[in-house]
């Protein structure tokens, strides 16, 4: 037998069967900790504030983000929105007046198309000679309706591209002609 293990066994026998605190020694008996010592140790460890290391604290520094560029719609997104519903792409790019005009013209074209179609149906039932002219009117309104969709899409595409253009650029009429003014700010 190894001399260390023999000495450990002798120490255990001398201490009345109480362990000497060495873990993993063959033949050593470990005494169960007393309940009040274990309870005091648990209270002491749980009552102290947890220690936070610098790597555990959340990072509060964030890269600055410009507020006006966070929710911009792209040119193709604006195009498809306005192609689907004229005025939607303009509203998404911040051009509310233009969007309202395209949406209003959409309503006018739709109502005039339905009105002319209704009149065409009436003239067909009555056998009127003006039926051909009324059919032409329906076609005209349908063409204007389709053109409104295409033009609204193209306008929204261009305005989405020009969102970052400086607002201080102004075109003015002067007594000698037309001029462009740009306001430059000094840092």
LINPE-V257552 format. One record per run of one state. SS is the DSSP state (a for helix, b for strand, c for the rest). FROM is the first residue (numbers start at 0). TO is the last residue. If there is no record, write none. Layout:
ss=SS from=FROM to=TO
ss=SS from=FROM to=TO
//
This chain:
ss=c from=0 to=1
ss=a from=2 to=13
ss=c from=14 to=33
ss=a from=34 to=46
ss=c from=47 to=65
ss=a from=66 to=68
ss=c from=69 to=73
ss=a from=74 to=83
ss=c from=84 to=86
ss=a from=87 to=91
ss=c from=92 to=94
ss=a from=95 to=125
ss=c from=126 to=129
ss=a from=130 to=160
ss=c from=161 to=168
ss=b from=169 to=173
ss=c from=174 to=175
ss=b from=176 to=180
ss=c from=181 to=186
//
